[in-house]
Structures are given as structure tokens and as C-alpha cells.
């Protein structure tokens, strides 16, 4: 059995590379959909000696395949949000303690102890689902915070406004985490000047009427909440780790997660730092599913653990997806 502490104890790139290759070999044997995909690609597992040689598994397969490494039954199945008529992704999680360790340690690396904060959540579309990994994470952080002012808000904007005023007056460190459209909806009726507030948007404008660029969204949120920067969380139902941005759209990954950029015309060709392309993710917390995910997001890798998200890939039917069909 793999020692999970090795994943969350990674400190150097050499350690990351070593653990990554071990997990790749494990999943190449015991994650049946990934194993089948590698076989169809003609991948010789024994010849993979560098993490840049590892093939990434198209995220679309989480809609059609049961992505589990091993035979342990899942404790919970997280699903992605999806617009009407679309099939959501399904991520079976066999060990929730790994997710809890990942989001707890990831949060502490960027923001410190949850106990320091009051955590408010404006996540109406997610709260209406029982299988949201974002809600599970937020609930976990609220429990660790233990602040009596913690709470979820659906469409009761007046109560949220009153709570923000109270927390501002008491000088309590506060995080408001919200889906983008809900934060914008709140600001149609309310405005507050709360410079110390951390406003953390999680995306989610698609299919909600007006489409805003990240810059437009953040400008409205800065003006509406009276803050200097808008923070962002980057996560997916198919992942068990998050990247955070404290402003300017620059995201940082924790040590057990990495971003690789691929060529849009050749998804098996990786691009150097500073080049625009498709985002591939290595998430070692996904040890019991698949740690190597080819996403439908567009981005640029900066130096070190920093990257930018530029949006979704247009008409994203990613190459390789047909290999498991039929």
C-alpha cells in the first residue's frame, strides 16, 4: 500500500518526480480505463522514465468510465456541475481522508490556519446538489474554522449583507467563497466597502446569461466589495487538489500538484514555459483514481508552480477521446 504521507510530504522536484513515476506505474496497472487508454496508445510502460513522457487521460472519460485504481469500492462519488442535457463527470473516491488532507494542507499553505477565519459560502447551484466536491471541501474548512459566524447562503442576500457588515465591524478575518454568477447577483442589490475581506470566486458564469471575461468579472467584484484583489480557487470534480490565486489570475499549485501545458494541435507534445496551450494536471492526491488529467482548459505555465487560466478550449473535442469509445 502506498504511503500517503510521501505525497503530502513532497518538498523538492526530485521527490515529486520520483513519487509521480511510482504512481504512474501503479495506475497504469490497476486503473482499468487508464490502462486500456495506454494500451490503445501503444505506450510501453516500462520505457517511461521521465514524468514528461507520461500520457494524460482526457477528462471526458470521467463521463463514460469508472475511473478507480484498485478494487476498493467508493465511499463517495463526486460529480461535476453541468448544463441541461450534458452528462456530468463522475469521480469515485475510495478514501475521503486523502481529499480532506489535500484540501486542508493546500489551504494552510496559502492562507494559514482555518481557525483564523470566518468562512461564508455563496454557492447556490452547488448546495442544491449532494455530490459537490466544492461543498464537501467548504464544509470541511468550516468545521476546522469553528467560527460561529460561518454559514451558507442561497438567495438570502440581505442576511449575507448583514453578516458581512457585522464581521467588518468586529474586524474578523473573513473569506467569502462564491460561484461567480452568485457573487455578481449579490452585487446587483448590495454594495459594501470591506477592504480586508477575501472574496474567492470559484468560476461558474457559463450558461448564466451574460458572459464575462475574468478581468471584467474581477473588476465588478472589486468595485462591489471594496477590495483590492479578487482571489480564485481552481478545482474540478475530477481532482482532489486545488490551486489558488490571490489576484491577477496567477494560480499556485501545492507541492503534490503540477500543471503541464500541451500543444493544441498535438496533445502528446508538451510546451515550454510561457507558451499558450491546453492544461494538463498532475494531481498525486488522485492516487486511487487517475493522477494524470488532460483538461479542456486553456492556459500558460509561468515559472515554478505558477500558471494562468485563459478560458475554455473552443469546441473542445479533445484528441484521443475516441480511443475508448465503441
N, C-alpha and C positions, 0 to 999 in steps of 0.2 A: 504493500500500500504506500502511495506517495506521501511524503511528509509535507503537509500543507504549510508548515512553518517555513519551509525553504522558499516557498513562493512569496510569502509576505515579509520574509527577511532579506530579500534581494537588495543589495546596495551598489553593485557595480555592473557594468555592461557585460563583463565576462561571466558573472553569476547569472545574469539574465539569459545570456546565450546558452549556457550550459543547461539550465532548467528548461528553457524553451525546447531544445533538441530532445530532451528526455520526454517531455510531454508530447511532442510531435510523434515520437516513435510509439508511445503508449496509445495515443488516439488513432494513429494510422492502423493499429491492430484491433482496437476494441471499440471504436466508434464506427458502427457499420456503414452509415451513409457516407462518412468521410472516407472510409476505407474503399468503398465502391467508387467514389469520385476519383480517388488517387489511382485506382486500377484502370479506370477508363481514360485517365490522362496518360497512362503508361509510366507512372512515377516508380522508380526503383528506390524504395525507402532506405535501403542500405547505403545508397550513394549520396543521401542528403547529409552533408557535413557542415553546412553553414545555414544560419537562420534565413538568409536571403534566398535560399533555394526552396524553402517550404511553400507548397501551393496553398492558396487561400480558398476557403469554402464559400461559395456565393450565398449571401444571406437569404436569398429567395428559397433555399432548400428548407429553411425552418418552417415554411408554409406547407410543405408536402412530405417531409421526412420526420421521423422521431430521432432527434439528434441527442443520443446518450452514449457516453463511453462506459462500457461495462454493462452489467445486468441488474444493477440496483434499481428498483422502481422509484419513480419521482415522488418527492414529498409535496411538491407544488409545481404547477405549470403556469409560468408567466406568459402572457400574450401581448402582442403589440396592439396599439390603437390602430384603427383602420377606418377609412371612409366607407360609406354604404356600398355594398356589392363587392368589396375587396376581401380577400382571405387574410386573416391575421396570422402573423408568425406565432409559433408555439415553442417555448423554451422549457423543457422539463428539467427541474432542478432536484437532484437527488440528495443534496446536503445543504440545507439553508444556512447552516453555521458558516459556510465558506462565503456566501453572499454577505452575511452580517459582518463578518470580519473585513471583507473587502470594502464595503461602503463606510464602515466605521473608521478604519485606518485611513482610507482615502480622504475622508472629511477632515480628520485630525491633521493630516499632512498639510492641508491648505488653509484650514480655518481655526485649528486649535480644538479645545475640548467642547463637545456639545453642551455641557453643563453651563457654559458661559452665556448661552443664547436662549432667548425666547424664539420659538420656531412657529411661524404661521404659514399655512398652506392654502393657496387658492388654486385648487386642482379639480374643478367640477367634472370635467369629462373623464378624469381618471378615477375619481371617487365613485362614479357610477358603475365602475367595473370592479369585480372581485379579484381580478388576476393581474393587477398592475404592479410591476416591479418598482415603479417610482413611488407608489403609495406605500408599499412594503418598506422601502428604504426610509421614507419620510417618517413613518410610524416608528421605525427603529431609532432614528435620530431623536425624535420627540421623547421617547422613553428614556434615552440616555440623558437628554437635557433635563427632564423632570421639572421644567418651569410651569407654574400654574397657569400661565398665560398662553401656553401652546394651544393650537387649535386649527381645525379645518374649516374652510369656508366654501360654500357652494355659490349661491347667488345673493347671499345676505351681506351685501356690500356695506350697508350702514353700520353693521356690527363690526366688520373689519376696520372700517374707518375709525370708529370709536376706540377700538383696541390699539390701533397704531398711535392715536393721539395719547392714550394712556401710557404706552410704552415709551414714547418720545419724552413725555413729561417726567417719567421715572428714570430716564437715562439708561434704560435696559438695552443691552446689546440685542439686536433683533434681526432675524432673517425672514424675509417673505419670499417663499418659493412658489412660483406660479407658472402655469401654462400660459404662453404668450397672449392668446386671444382673451383669456380671462383677465389678465392684468390690464390689457387695453380696455376691455369692457368696464372694469372698475373705474378707470380714469375718465370714462365718459360722464360719470356723475360726481366724481370726487377728485380733489387735488390736495396734496399735503407737502409741506416742506420739512423733510425728515432726513437731513444730510447723513446721519450716522446709520441709517437703515441699509441693510444689504438686500437689494432686490435681485433675486436669482431667477431668471427665466429658463424654462426647460424646452423651448421650441413649441410648435403647435399652432401655426397660423394657417396651414394648408387646408383648403376646403371650408374656411370660415369666413368667406366673403372677401373683404379687402386683403390683397396680398401685399405684405410689406417686406422690404429688404431688412437685413439685420441692422443696418445703420439707421433706417427710418424707425424701426421698432425701438431701438435703444434711445434715440433722440426723444421720442414721445414719452418713454418711461422715465428718462432722466428729468425731463421737464415736469412730468406729473407727480413724481415722488420727491423732487428736490434733491436728487443725489448726483454725485459727480460721475460715477461709473455704474454700469449695469453688469452684474455677474451672470454667468451662464453655466448650466450643467449639461454635459453631453453624455448621454447614456442610451441604451437600447434594451428592449426586452430580451434580445439575443445575447446580451453581455451580462457579466456580473461585476463590472467595474465602471467607474465614471471618470471623466476628465472635467476639470473646472476651469472657467475663465473668470478673472477678476476685472476684466474690462478690455476694450479694444478688440474683442473677438479672438484673443490669444489664449488657447487652451493648453493646460499642462496635464500630463498623464502621471499616475503613480508609478513607482519603480517596477511593478509587475505587469504593466500595460505599455504597449508601444504602438505607434502609428507608422505605417509604411504607405508611400504613395505609388500607385501603379499607372502605367500608360493606358489611356482610354482606348487606344487602338489595338493594344496588345496587353491584355490583362495579366500576362505572365512576365511582363517586363517591368521592373521597378525603376522609379525615377529618383534622381538625386535631390538633395535639399534645395528648396526654393522653386521647384517645378510644380505646376498645377496638374492634378490628376485625380483618380479615384482613391478613396481612402480604404486601406486595408488595416485591420486591427488585430494585434496580438493581445489577447486577454488571458493571462495564465490562471486567473481565478475560474475560468471556464474549464477546468481540468476534467470535469465529469460530463462535459458535452463536447464542444469543439472550440479550441482557443484561437483559431485562425480564420477570421471572418472578412470576406470581401463585401464591403458595404456598397450602397447606392449613393453615397455622399461624395461630394467634390471638395477637395482641399489642397492645402500646401503645407509641407513639413518645414518648420523653421529649425533652428539649431536645438540640439538636445532633445528635451521632452516636450517642446512647444510646437503647436500646429494651429492652423486656421481652417475653419469650415467655410466654404464658399457657396454652399447650397446643395441641391439635389442634382444628380446627373440627369439630363434631359432624356426622355424616352428610354429609361434605363431597363433594357432587356440585356442583362449582362452576359457576356460570352462565357460559355461553359455550363450555363443553366440547363441546356438541352441534354447534357450528358446523362442525367439521372432520370429523364423523362421516358415514358414508354416501358 
